[in-house]
Amino acid sequence: MIATCGSARRSLARAFAAPDAGPVLLFVEGAAGLGKTHLLRELAELPGTPDVARLWWRCGADGGRPEPVEGEVWREPTLLLVDDVHRADEDELGRLRRVLAGMEPGSAAAVTYRPEELPVPGMPLGGSAMTYPFRLTVLGDRLAPWDEDRVRRAAAEVLGESCTAEAVSALRERTGGVPRAVVDLLAMLREQRPAFTGTAAEVAAAGVPARLAELVLSRTYAVSPAHRPLVWAAAVLDGPAARDELIAVSGLGAAPGGDALLRALESAALAELGEGRYGFAVPLAADAVRDTVPGPVRQDLHRRAAGVLSRRQPVPWAAVGAHHRAAGEYRGWLRAVEKAAESAAASGRHQEAITLLERTLATPGIPPQARARLAPLLARNAVTGLRSDQTVEVLEQIVRDADLPPAVRGELRLDLGLMLSNQMGRFAEGWRVLEVAAAELREVRSVLAARAMAALVTPYWPGASLDVHRGWLIKAAAAADDSGDDAMRTAVLANHVGLAMSWADPEAWDLVERLPVQSTDPACARQAARGLCNAADSAVWLGFYRRVDGLLTEGRELATRSGAPYTEHSASGTRLLQEWWTGQWLGLAKRCEDFVADTADMPFLSSDAYVVRGLLAVAQGDWGEARAWLSQRGTFGTENLPVPLGATAAGAVIRLTLARQEVADAAEQARAAWTVVADKGVWPWAAELAPWAVEALARAGDTATAHSMVRDFARGLGDADAPAARAALAWSRAVLAESEALAEGRSDGLPAAAETYRKAAAAYAELPRPYSQALTTECAARCVLAADTEDAGESAAAGAGEGRTGPAASAGPEGPPNPTASAIAELESCAQHFTDLGAVWDATRARALLRTRQPARKGRPPGRPSHSDQLSPREAEVAQLASSGLTNREIAATLHLSPRTVEQHIAGAMRKTGALSRRDLAHRL
């Protein structure tokens, strides 16, 4: 497992390269554990030297006498392997010098040693200078610790799947990359019970390998008792330290301390780790030494260490706190923890601050005053940074603390409500907590009361109506003005932007212009960034896609500068929605999946990505995957989605249910989803639900409710400037007109429905929304073809024998345009647009409808074309849908075929491709 030094191989191979080559002496330097003996074993297997004799000389072991004995001439090529020359006494060194001086051409020697244990530094063969023969080539090599990549490879061999990047980094840090320490520590981790899972904490808790502990302790206790406190000081500081720091922590004083450092270096108890910095060559060794220090002495060392580190710049407050705690100075510990968390938060290291504060607050017996200081600090970091439900659990426990002052408890409750709502998606709980927080804070802290009220202005959550949010806006604005705090005024303005944009308030864009984007106050800048991103998100839902880019770019840049990672991530979700609707589908599925992976510890934040990925799966015909993505893969309840996103997901699920001919279920889903939007009263958010909900109810025969939906949608929109909702309203009206015409058998109503579909398509083209445009255009063509079929049937019955050629007949050269021909051209265009987007299911459906009306191609011989060896076009379409996961019934509904015909096509495709199953068919295709 120890790496071979390639240069050592090349150096020794030189001695055996030619008969007249001179002898070679290679010195290999390496501290304890770097693999010198292992290297010699590999050199003993030097390739290309089968006739070379190998002789071992292990210094300090039975005199270390090799064969042939000294004085005998080596008549054959010989490789002498001398291990641990630092262990040899003067007599043995004398014999070795004579043997090396007598080496003949065709021979070589490799001599290893620990530089830290040489009696005379830099002289491996003793204090007497050796006279090297003229013909002898003397070389040197130095073994080095493993880098992280080599540690990773070693860890992977031992730990397998538990070899995480976190574990590798911890292994490299704890062992300093010393191979022997790495190997021994890995052996300990492999035997851990419960089994090692790959965390840094497990590496830290594994302990010190016995071999390393014995080595460092033997060196430590070789130092005289008078000098030993300096080694103890290094163990307590646990990292590279300056000379004066070590002396100060040891308590020895300047002169004795300086002498103690020299003695520690001479005995190799300590090493120089950098210019003027001293400590243990293997960081893990500090643990072994520290555990042997008597308790009272150790506490004194920690107390002095806290004082020494407090004088560093910048002050490592977390380490200072740890030393105070180890010294039993709990007030100093808590003060240092507070400063460490504040410092980490100020530099954007929120996760570091959260971890430290969580660990501290979980300690029993923390005084109420300290809890009152540390708990709000934890909450602020948790809300600003990205955190899991662990922080929610901590906050829920803290707010139940009756000893907390009301103002502090109210602030914590405020942050808990924000986390539950914004980061966990638990809106109902979050709303209740925020209402209580607003009441608690109203009498004691106007700024925080305004913050709680401003949070209740946000309209995205299910439940409260638009009028309720408007009421909270009035209260929040008044509280912010009373506070005199500019950042709080900006926070209320940011939420006012989101509220006004959501229902297309005509003043909304003026509010966006009022955001203080040039503010030098980081708190104001963070709120302004949030306001811009709120505006971008609302612009996406309204359909102002051309304005989204500028808002997102400015909002994200401002969020980055002011340190608001949550805002940055939410902006990424908005971008995915924009790309979906504007047809930027290339690579979109991968971008959604990457975003979900990046925010795995906070799935609510990635809800946009889940829904967009599900919408893509619907269009691509991957319906099994679609259901999973639209349901957020079970990460949290879809009933907790923001209202516009929940309506969009519901619309897609209703569409899937209708495609599966489960009309009654689709109607129930439509009623439930519509109730959520109607209760909220933000009608532009009904845009992605309305067409599918109306279709579901109309097909279920509940035309009264379908009419009511369209009427309420139109009334709710009023004169609002909401382009996407306007297009969706036209689509919904067209769906209702088509459904009624078909239900009543009135073909004369279908052209009007087609015209309304075309109005919707034109509106979507303006936005632009190519997928919605293609869907509504396809619907228009379908209505025209259906009307033409009905008319053709009536005309054929009434005018038999009058020379009519059927529905595909073209108008004369002077006659009006043929609607059927136009509809076929529209369908062809739709099929191509669907294909270009990657909407496999939609393209297949459009082509299937197209084939029912297109005339046969001229020039083709009578009869069916032969596809004996290749899939026919219909077989290819059926196979594509089958491999996507659609059932025979779903494929039949899509392609206007019978389930029996679908079954035959699938059987034919499997026979021609050699597929053994539907899953195998996907691979064969």
N, C-alpha and C positions, 0 to 999 in steps of 0.2 A: 504494500500500500504506500510505502515511502517512495517519492519520485527519484529517479536516477538522474544524476547530473551528466548531461550529454557531453560537456567539455572535458570531464574526467575520462570518459571513454576514449575520446579522440586523442587526448594527451598520452595515455598509456599505449594506445594502438600504434603511436608513432615509433615506439621502441622496437616493435616487432615488424615494422613495415618492410625492412630490408636487412640482409645478413650483416652488413657493416654499419647498421644504425647504432648510434651511441646509446648508453643507458639513460633512463629517464627516472627522475625522482619527483613525485607529485605529493605536495602537502595539501591536505583537505581540512579546512577549518570549519568548525560548526559547534554552536552552543549545544547544551544538553537537549536531547530530544529531536534534533533536526535530521537524524537518520544517517549518521556516519557509518555505523556498522552495517546497516542495510545497503548502503552504497558499496561498501567493500564486497559484500556478497554478490552484488550484481557485477562488479568489476571482475570477480573471480570467474564469471561466465562470459568473459570478453570474447566476442565472436571472432572467428578467423584465426584462433591461436590454439589449435588442438594439441600441438607438441610442446607447449609452454608449461613448465612445472609451476604449481601454485603452492606457496609456503605462507602459513599464517603465523603471525607474531602478535600475541595478545599481551600487551604490557601490563605488568603488575600481577600476572597470573603464572605462578611457578617459575619465576625468573624470565618468562617470556622467551626461552631459547628456541629458535627455529631450527629447521634442518635445511642444508647441511650446517654443522656446527661451525662456529667462527674459525677463521683461518683456512678453511677448506675452500678451494677455488671452485666457483660455479661454472662448470664446463658446458652446461646446456642453458637454453633460454629459460629464464625464471621470472615469475611475477611474485614479488614479496608484498604481502598485505599486512600492514602494521596498524593495529587498532588501539585507540586510547593511549597515545604516547604521553599524555599528561599524567598518567598513573605511574610511569616508570621512575624508579629511583636513579641515583647518579650512576651506580654500577651498571644497571641495565641500559641506561642511555649511552654509556661508554661502549658497550658491546654493540649496540645498534649503530652508533656512528662508524665503528670499524667495518661492520657488515655493509653499510651503505657506501662507504668509501671504496670497498673492494668489488663493487658490481662491475661486471664485464659487459661489453656490447651484446645486444640482444636480450638484456634484462631490464626490468623496471620495478619500481616500488611505489606503493601508495601508503602514505602515513596520515592517519587522522588524529585530531586532537580537539579538546575544548579550549578555546582561547581564554575563557574566564578562569580556568583552573591551572594554567601554566605557572610553574614556580617563578619563571622570569618572563614577563609579558613579551610576546612577539618572538620568542625563541623556543620552538617546540622541541629541539634536541638538547635543551639544557643551557646553562649559563655560559659554558665554554663555547666559543665560536668554533664551528666545524670548518675544516678545510675541504672544500668540495673538489674532486678531481676535475681536470680541465675538460675531459670528454663527457662529463655528466651534465645533462640538461635538468635544471631544477625549476619546477613550476609550482604555482599555488592556485588553489580554488577555494571558494567560500560557499557553503550551503546557506540557503535563505529560507525563511518561513514560506508557507504556502500562501498564494493569493486566494481571493474568494472563489475563483472558478475551480481551483484545485480542491479547496475545502468542499465545494458543492459536489464534485465528482465522488469524493470519498464518502460524503454523507449519503449520497444517492445509493451507493453500493450497500450501505448498512441499513438505512432507514426506509428505503423504497418510497412509497407514496407519502410518508410523513416528512419527507425532505422538502420543507417549504423554504421560500426565500427568507422568511423571518428567522427560521432556525439556522440557516446557513450563515446569515449575518451575525447572529448571536454567537455561534460557534467560532467564527473567525475573530470576533472581538474578544471573547473570553479566553481563547487559547493563544492569541497572538499569531495564529497560523503555524505554531510549532507542531510538526507532524505527529510526534509521539503523544502530545497532549490531545490533539484532535482525535487520534485513533482511540485512545483510552476513554475519552469523554463519550465518543460515539458508542463504545461498548457498553458504557453505563446507561446511556439513553435507550439502547436496544433492549436492555433488561428491565426497564422501568415498568412498574405496575401501579396504576393502570397504564395502558400502552401509551407511548409517546405520540402526541398529536401534531407536533411541529411548531409550538409557540416558543417565543423567547423566554417567557416566564419559566417554562419547563427546563430549558437549558440552564437558566440561572439557578434553579432549585436542585439541579442534579448532584451538586457537590463537587469535590475535588478528587480527581483520580488518585489512588493510593501511591502510585509511582511518583507522581509530581509532588504530592504532599511530603513524602519521605525526603525527596531531594531538597525542597526548599526549607523544610524544617531542619534538616541536618546542616545546611549552610547557615541558617539563622542562629542556631544554637552553637555554632562554631565561633560566633562573635561573642566577645566577652560580655558578661552581664552589665558592665558599665556602659557599653556601647549599644547594647541590644535595643533600647528604647527608640533608637533612630529607625531600625528596621520595623519596629511596631508602628511607628508613625507613618511609614510608607504604606503599611497594610491598612491602616485606618483611612488615610487619604485616598487609597484605592485608585491610583492613576498617576501619571507623570507629574512630579512636583519639583519646584525649585529648591535649591540647597537651603535657603533661609527659611522656606516654609517647613521643610522637614525638621530643621533644627528647632523652630518655634513650636511645632506640634509635639516633638519629643520631650521638650522641657529641659534639655541638657545644657543650654547656654551656647554661646558662639564658639569658643575654643574647643570644649569637649565635644560639641556637636559636629564640628568640622572634622575632628579626629575620628569620630564614630562613623562618619560617612565614608572616610577613606578605608577604615577597617571593613565596613560592609561591602564596599566595592572589591576589596582584595579577596574577601572570602566568597565572592560571587553571590552573596545574599541579595544584593541589589545590583542593578545594571544602569548604565547611562542610556536613556531612551531617546535622547535628543540633546541638542546643545543646551547644557545647563539644566536638564530635566532628568530626574532619577525615579526609579521604581522597580517593579518586578518584570523580568523579561517575559514571563507568562502572566497576564493579568489575573488569571484564576488563582494563582499562587497566593495572592493577598488574602483570600478567604481562609486558607489553611493556617497562615500565620496569625491572622486576627483572632481565630478561634482559640488560640493558645494563650492569648494575653489575659492576665487576671482581670476579673470584672471591674474592680475599682480603678485599676490602672487604665483599662480600656475606656471607661467613662471620662476620665480626665483627658485622655488623648482626643476623644470626640469633642469635648468642650473646647479644647484649644484649636482643634481643626475647624470648628464653626467660626471661631474668631479669625483665624487665618484666611479662610475662604471669603469671609465678609469684606476683606480688604482687596480682593481681586477686582479687576474691572474688565468686563462687566461681572457683577456678582452672580455666581451660580446659586441662586436662591434655593432651588430644590435640594441641592447637595447640602447647603447650610442647614436647611430644615431637618434633613435626615440626621446630620451630626448632632443638632440640638436634641432631637428625640432620643438618639442613642445615649446621650449624656444625661437624660432624665430632665431636660429643661423644656417642659411642654409649652410654656408661653412663648419662648423663643421659637420653638418648632412651628406653632400655628402662625406666628407673625411672618416667618420665612415662607411658609406655604402660601400665604396670601400674596406676598410680594412675587413669588415664583409664578403664581397663576396670573397675576396682573401683567408681569413681564411677557409671559407666553402669549397672552391674549393680545397685547399691544403689537406684537410682531406677527400676528396671524396664526400662531400655533395653538389653535383652539382645542384640538384633540389632546394635546399634551396637558393643557390646563384642566380639561375635563377629567382626564384620568387621575391627575394628582388630587383634585378636589373630591372626586368620588371616593377615592381611597381614604382620604383624610376624614371626610364626614361619616364614613362607615365605621370609624373607630369609636368604640364605646367611651362614654364619659367626656365628650367634647363639651366645654362650657357653653351655656346659652349665648353669651356675648360673641364667642367665636363663631358659633353656628350662624348667628345673625349677620356676621360679616362674610363668611365663606359661602353660605347657601345662595345668596343673590349673585355672587360672582360665578358660581357653577351654572346657574340658570342663564345668565347673559351669554356665557360661552356656548352653552348647549343650543340656544336659539340662533345665535349667529353662525356657529359652525354646523357641521353635519354630524348628527348623532343618532344612535339607535334608541329603542325603548328602554334601555337601561337607565338613561337619564330621567325619563318620565317616572320610572319606579322610584328613583331617589327623590325626586321633587314631590311625588305624592306622599312619600313618607315624611318629608320635612314639613309640608304644610299642615300635617296633623299634629305638629309639635306645639302644644299649648303654651310653651315658654317663650315662643317667638313674639316679638313686638308686632302689633297689628299691621304697621306699615310694611315691615319686612315680610310678614306672611302674605299680605296683599300683593306685594311685588312678585313673590315666588308663585303665587297663584296665577298672576298675570302671565308669567313666562310659561307655566305649566299649560295654561289654556292655549297659548300660541303654539306650543310644541304639539299638543294634541290635535290642533286644527291644521296647522301648516305643514307639519312634518310627519305626523302619524296618520292623518286622514280620519281621525275619530271626531268628526264634527259635532255631533250631539253632545258628547262629553265636554269638548272644548268650549262650546257655546255656553253651557251651564257654568263652567269654571270661570270664564271671562265675565259673565254677568255678576257673579259673586265678587270677583276681584274688583270690578268697577265700583261696586257698592262699598267694599272695604276701604278702597283708596280715596273715595270721594272726599272724605273728611280729613284725611291726613296728608296726602301727597297729590296735588293737583296734576303734576306732570304725568305721573304714572296712571292716574285716573283717566286722563286724556288718552293715554296709550291704550288702555283697555277698551275704552269707548271706540277709539279708532279701529281697533281690531274687529269690533262688532259691526262696523260699517261694511266690511268686506262681504260682497254678495254671493260669492261662489259656493258657499256651503249650502247643502240641502236644509230645508226647514223654514227659517224665517222668511217673510215676504219682503219684496222690494220696499214697501212702505215702512216696515220695521227698520231696515237698514237706513233709510232716509232719516228716520227719527233719531237713530244713534249718531248720524252725521251732524245733526244740529247740536246735540249734546257734546260731541267730541270737539267740534270747532270752538264752542264756547269755552270748554275746559282748557284747550290749547292756548287760546288767547289769554285766559286768566293766568296761565303758567308763565307766560312771557318767554317761553323756550322756543327758539327758532327751529331746532331739530324736531320738536314735537309738532309744531305747525306744519313742517314739511311732511311729517309722517301722516298727519290727517289729510293733507293735500294729496299725497300719493294714493291714499285709499279713496279719496273723493274722485280722483282720476279713474280708478278702477270701477267705482260705482257708476259714474256718469257714462263712461264708455260702454259699460255692459248693456245699458238700455238705449244707447245712441242718443244721449242728451245732446242737443245742438251746441251746448257750451263746452262739451268735453274737450275738444281740441284746444280751446283757449286755456283750459285748466292745465293741459300738458305743457303749454308754452310758459306757464307760471312756475314750473318746477325749477328750483335753484341749481341748475346743473353746473354752474361755475363756482359754487360755494367752496371755500377753503376749509370749512368745518367738516371733518370726516363723517360725523354723525348726520349732518344735513345731506352730505353727498351720498351716503348709503340710502337714505330715504328717497332722494331724488332718483337714484338708480332703480330703486324698487318701483317708483312711479312710472318711469319710462318703460320698464319691463311689463308692468301692469297694462300700460297703454298698448304695447305691442301685442300682448296676449288678447286683449279685447279687440284690437284691430283684426286679428286673425279670425276671431269668431264672427265679426261683423262683415268681413270680406274685403277689407282694405289692404290687400296683400302687397301692393306697391309701396305702402307706407311702413310696412313692418320692418324691412331691412334697416332703414335709418334708425328707427326706435330701438331695435335690438342691438345694433352696433354701438350706439351711444350708451345705452343702458348697461351693456356688458362691460364696456371699457370703464365706465364710472364705478361699477360694482367691483371690478378688479382693483382699481386704484384705491377704493375706500375700504376694501376688505370685507366683502359680503358674498361668501361662497354660495349660500343658499339662493341668493338672487341670480347668480351666474348659472347655477344648475337649472333653475326654473326657466330661465331664458332659453336654455338648450332644448327643453321640452317644447316651448313655443315654436322654435325653429323647425322641429320635426313635424308639427302640425301644419305649418306653412308649406313645407316641402310636399307633404301628402296632397294637400288641396291644389297646389299649383303644378302638380304633375312631375315633380323632381324625384322620381321613384328609383332611379339608378343608384344602387347601393343603400337605399333607405332602410331596408330590412336589417342590414348589418349595423347601420348607425343606431337603429332602435335597440338592437340586442346589446351593442356595446354600452349604450347609455344605461340600460337596465343593469348590466354587470357592474358598471362604475358606481351605481347608487344602490347596491344590493342591500346595504344595511339600513336603507330608508326607502322601501319600495313605493311609498306614496309619492315621493318626489319624481319617480319615473313613470307615473300613471299615464302621462301623455304618450310615452314611448310604447307602453303596453297596448294602448288603444290603436295607435297608428299601425303597429305591427299586426294587430288583429284585423284592421281594415284591409291591409295588404293581403293577408291570408284569405280573406273573403274573395277579393278580386281575382286572386290566383287560383281559386278553387281548392285551397288547402283548408277545408272546413273543420277538420279535427283540430288543427293548430289554431284556427281562428277562434273557436270557442275558448280554448285555453288562454290565449292572449287577451281576449276581450273580458274575460273574468279575472284578469290580473294574476293569472296562474295561482290563485288562492292565497296571494300574499296579504290581502285584506279585502274586506267586503266591498263589492262594487256599489252597494247602496251608499257608501261613503265617498264616492267620487264627486268632484266638483260638478255642479249641475250641468254645465254645457258639455263636459266630457262624458258624464253619465248618460245624457241624452244621445250623444253620438254613438256610444257603445250600444245603447239600447236599440237605436235605429238599425245598426248592423246586425244585431241578434235577431230582430224582427225580420229583417230581410232574409237571413239564413233560414229562419223557421218557415217563412212563406215559400222559399225555394224547395223546402222539404215537404210542401203540401200540408203542413200542420197548421191550418188556418185558425182554428179555435185557440190554440196556444199563442199564436202570434197576436191575436186580438187581445187576449188577456195581458200579454206583455205590453202592448201598446197603451192600454188603459192605465196600467200602473206607471209607466214611464211618463205619460202625459200629465198625470196628476202631480208629479214632482215639479215639472216645469210650470204648470199652471199655478201651483201654490207659491212658487217663487215669484212669478209675475214678470220675469225678464224674458220677454217674448222673442227677441233675436236668438236666444239659446234653443228655441224649438226647431231651428232650421234643419238640423241633421236628423231630427226625429220625425218631423211632420209628414213627409211624403210616404214613408214606410208605415207609420201608424195609421194614416188615412187609408192606405191600400189594405192593411190587415183588417180594419173594421168594415170596409166596403165589401171585401171578399167574404167576410163572415156574415154579411147581411145586415150589419148594424149601421145602415146608412145615416140614421138620425145622429148618432154620435160622431160619425165621420164628418157630416155637415157642421155639427157644433164645433168640432176641432178646427176646421178651416175658418169658420166664422170668428171664433175666439182668437185664432192666430192673426187674422187680418185686423180685427179690432185692437188687439194688443199692440201690434206694430204701429198702427196709426200712420202718422207721417214720418216716422223715424227713418233716418238715413242709414239703412242696414242692408247693403246690396245682397249679401248672401241669403238673408232671410227673405228678401223680396223675391229672389229667384226661387227659393224653396216654396214660397206661398204659391207662385204660379205653377210649380210642379205639383203641389198638393191639389190645386184646383183641377189640373189636367187629369190627375189620377182619379179624382172623384167623378169627373165628367165621363172618362172612359169606362169606369166601373159601372156607372148607372146605365150608360148606353148598352153595354154588353148584357147587363142583368135584365134590361127591358127589351132586348132584341131590336134596338133602334140603331141601325147602321148610320142613319143620318146624323146622329150625335157624335160619331167618331171623328169626322173632319174637324169639328170645333175643338174636340179634345186634342187632336194633333196640332192644331194651331196654338193652343195654350202651351203644349209641350215645347213647341218651337220658340215661344216667347221666353220660356224658362231657359232653353238652351242658349238663346241669344244673350240673356242676362249672365249666364255662367261664362260665356265666351268673353264678356266684357271684364270679368273679374281679374285674371282668367282662372277658370277651374276646368281643365280639359276633361277630367274623368266624369264629372257631373254633366258637362256639356254633351259628352258622348252618350251617357245614359239617357238623358232626356231626348236627344235626337233619335236614338234607337226607339224610344217609346212613341215618338211622333210617327216614325216610319211604320211601326207595328200597327198603329191606329189606321193609317192610310191603307195598308194592305188588308187589314181586316174589313174595312168599309168596302174596299174594292171587291173582296170575295163575296160579301153579302149582295152588293149591287149586281155582280156578275151572275149570281145565282138567280136573282129575280128577273134580270134581263133575259137570261137563257130560257126561263120558263115562259115569259111573256112574248118573246120574239123568236121563237123557234122557227127555223127555216128562212130567217131574214138575213143570213150571212154574217152574224156576229162571230168573232173568232175567240172570244173569251176575255178574261181580265187582263191579259198581258198585251192586248192589242194596242198599237201605238196610234197617236193622233195623226191626222193627215198633215201634210206639209204646211197648210194654212191654219190648222186647228189650234186649240189651246194646248198648253203643256200637259203631258200625261202625268197625273199625280202618282200613278204606280211606278212609272220609270224614275221619277224623282225620288220616291221612297226607297227604291232599290239602290239608287246611287248613294243616298244617305246611309243606308245600311252598310254598303261596301266601305264607305268612309269611316263609319263607326267601328267596323271590324278591324280596320287598319289602325285606327287610333288606339283601340284596346290592345292590339298586338304590340304597338310601339311602347305603350306604357308598361306592358307585362301583365295585363289583366287577362289571364288565360281563360278563366271561366266565362267572362263577358264576351271575349272574342269568339269563343266556341259557340256560345248561345246566338250571337249575331249572325255567324256564318250558317248556323243551322236554320234560322229563320230565312236567311237569304236564299238558301238552296230550295226552299219550298216554293219560291216565286221566280227564280231566275230561269229563263229559257235555256234549252239545251244548247251547248256550244256547236256552232256550225262545223261541218267537216268531220265530225266524229262518226264512225260506223255504227250501225244499229246494234243494240244489245249493250249489256254492261261491259265496262272495261275490265281487262284481265289484271288481277293483282295476286297472281298465284304465289309469288315469292316475297312480295312486299306488302306492307299494310296499305289498305285502301284509305282514302282521305277520311271516310267515316270511321273506320277502325282506329285510325290514328287519334281522332278526336275523342272517341269513347275511351281508348286506352289512356290518354292523357288525363282525363277526368277521373278514371278509375284509380290510376296511380296516385292521384292527389287525395284520395280518401273518400270520394263520393260513392254513395250506394247506387245500385242499379236504378232504383226509383228516382233518385235525385238526378242521375244522368239522363234518364228518360224524360223528366220534366224539362231539363235544360235544352235537350236536342229534339224535342217533339217526336219522340219515338216511344214504342212500347217497351216495358221492362224485358219482355222476351227477346225483342230485337237487340237490346243492349247486351243481354246475356250472350247472344250469338256472336256479336262483334267482339266482346271480350274474349270469348273462347277462341275466335279466329286470331286475334292479336297474340294471345299466349302461345297458340300453336306455331305461328309464323316466327315469333321471336325466341321460342324455346323457353319462355318464362314458366316457372313452377308455381307462382302465386302472384297475387296483385302487387305485393311488395316487390317481388322479383321483377315484375313487369316495369316498375318505375326505373330500376337499374338498367334493364335491357333497352328501354327507350332512350 
